[in-house]
Amino acid sequence: MVNKIITSVSILFMGCLVQAQTVGEVLKKITAGYSIAQPLQYKTDYKLFKDHKSTKVEENYKGVFYKNAANEVYIKINDTEIINTKKTNIKVSHSENAIVVSNPVDNYFGEADFNKVFELCKLNSFKDFKTYWEIILEPKAYSGLTYSKIVLNVSKTYFIQKQIFYYNTGINFSKEYKGTDINYPRLEVVHSDYSRKAIPPSVFNTQNYLSFSGKNSIVLAQRFKKYEIIDQRIISNNIK
């Protein structure tokens, strides 16, 4: 459950258009820095807290983000891998023994894709703390987003340092099967060790996981033969 919350943030980060020109310029430069046709890599640290003020970490996952000069992306969060190439998009969940196959996503840059959710947020505040900017966003009414507030810390080199998501949807943290411990969690994501160093091409090779036979059939690599295929490219699955 919690792993799915964290993964969903990486797949679809809140991209919001705001009217203040200074904020708009910062967001444009962030997007430009991540989308430029150059390699990029960084580490991520996900910490989930039980409520908006708690200091106790309930769950902690590590991750990495890799992008090559062709703007193909590899993301790893705990036991989940996501690869988006020019030809396909796959999501591998090792805990669930499942691989989701879908069409490639254009201009997919993980947590810095500010075009994914358009006009769903409004600007709460924009502050300059000399070494970084703080941008606080609030989802608009009826946006369908599950947050009451999103905080971004952006470095003066236009890279995201930290994100904080304040959820307005209750999550059951009970360890008991029929127990109830509903709270509104807070997710903090820290980005570090940014580099433009090239990543080995094998990282983006989806044939490490599967290949395609004919037009629709999917052939799993030997080590994933027992994994379930969820084929979102077509209505029915053709699996070998």
N, C-alpha and C positions, 0 to 999 in steps of 0.2 A: 504493500500500500504506500508506505512512505517513499520507497525507491521510485515508484511511479510518479509521485509528486515531484521529486527532484529531477527525474528524467524529462518530464514534460516541460519544465522551465528551460532546460537546455535546448529542447527541440523547438520551442516557440517562445522566445523572449519577447517581452512587451515592447513593441516599437510604436512610439507615439509621436504625432506631429503637434508641436506646440507653437504658439504664435510669437513668443518673445524672440526677437531676432538673435540675441546673444546665445540663447539656449539652442535655437535652430542651427546656428553656425557650429556649435560644439557637436551636436548630433550628426551634422553632415560630415564633419571631420572624423568623428568616430567611425562612421560607416565607411568613409573613404579609406581609412587606415586598415580596416579589416578586409575590405573587398578588393583592394589593389592586387593586381596579378603578380604577387610575390609570395613566397612561403611565409607562414606564420605559425608559431606554436606557443602554447602557454599551459600552465598547470591550473587546476581548479580544486577548491576545497569546499565541500558542501556541509553545512551544519544546520540541523533541524532542532528547533527549540519548541517546547510544549505550548508556550503562549507568547504573547508579544513582549513580555518583560522578563521572562525566565533567563537565567544564566547557565542552567544545566543543559548540556547537549544531549538530546535523546538519540540521535543517530548522526553519524559522520561518514561521508564518502569522499574519496579522492577521485580526480579525473584528469584527463588531458584533452587538449584541442590541437589538431594538426590540420594545416591547409597547405596545399601545394600551389605552384605558380599558375596552374590551370583552374584554380579556385575549387578544386575537389576537397572534400572535408572528411576527416575522421575524428570522431568524438568517443571517448570512453568515460563512463561514469560507473564506478564500482564494477558490477558484472554485466553491464550493458554496453554494447558497442553500436555506433551509428556510422555508416559510411554513405556519403552522397557523392556520386561520380557523374560524369556527363551522360552515362547510359542508364543508371539505376540508383535506387536508394534502398539500403537494407538496414534493418535494426535487429540486432542479435541480443536476445535475453538469455543468458546462460542459466540463470536461476529458474527460468520457466521452460528451458529447452525448446525455444521457439525462435524463428526467424521471420520477420515481416519484410516482404518485398513490395516495393511500390515504385512509381515513376520518379525520376530524378526531380529534385526541387531546384528551380532556377534561383541563382543568387542566394544560396543558403550559407549563412555565416554564423550559425549557432546563436550564441547569446548576444551577438552584436548586430542582428538583423533588424533594423528599425523600420522595415516595411511590412512585417508580418501582420501586425495588428495596427491598422491605420485609423487614426482619429478616434481611438477608444479611451485615451487618457487626457487629462487636463493638468496643466502645470500648477503645482502647489507652491514651490519655491525653488529658487536658483541662487546658490551662494558660492562665493569665491573664497576658499580657505588657503590661498597663496600656492600651496603645493598640489591642490586638487580642487575640482568643482564638485559640489553636492547638488544633485537634481532630485527633487521629490515630486513624484507624479501620483495622481489619484485617478483611478478608472472612472469614466463617466457613467451616469445612471443608465441602466439597461445595456451595458457593454457586454455582460455575460462573463466578465473576468472574475476570478475567485479571490481577488486581493482588495483590501481597503486602502493600501498605500504601497508604493514602490520607491525605494531609495537607491540612487546610483551615486557612487563615488568615481569620478573620472580624473585620470592623471592629466597633467599639463602636456603630455605627449599624446593625448587623445586615446588612451586605452582604458578600459573598464578595470578598476581596482577592486570594487566591491559592489554587490547588489544585496538588498534586503527586501524580502517579500513578506508583507503582513497579510495573512490570510483572513478572509471574512467568512470562510466555510469551516464548520466544525469537523474535527477529525477525532475518531475514537482511539485513544492511546492505551486502552485497557489491555493488559496481558492475558486476561481471562477470556475464555471462549464466549461467554455470555455476559461479560462485564461491560460496564459503561463508564468511560472517562473522556467525555467530550471536551475538547479544547480548541482554541483558534491559534494554530502554530505560526511560527516565524522562521523563515528560511534565509540563511545568510550564505552567500557565495563569494569566495575570495579568489581573485585571479592573480597569478604571480609568474615570475620567470619567463617573461615575454622574450621571444627570439625570432629572428628572420632566417635562422639556419635552415637549410633544405632538409626535408624529411625523405627517407628512403621510399622509392616508388612502390615497394611491396606493401607498404602500409595501406595504400588505397586500392589494392588489387582485390576486387570482390571474388575472384576465382579461388581465393583462399577459403571461401565459405560455400560458394555455389557457382554453377555455370548454367547456361541456357541451351536447351536442345530444341531445334526447330523454332517455331514462333512463340509458343507458350509454355513449353515444358521446362521445369526447373530440376536440375540435378544437384543434389547436395554433395559437398566434399565429404570424403570418407569419414572424417572425425565428427561430422555433424549428421550422420545418417539417421540418428534417432531423434533428431529435432523435428518439431512440427513446422510446416511451412504455412504462413498466412499470406496468400498472394492477393495483394490489393490492386494489382494492375488490371485484373480481369474478374469476371463474375464467378467463374468456377476455377478450381485448382486442377492443374495437370502436373502431377508430381511423379518423378521416377525415383 
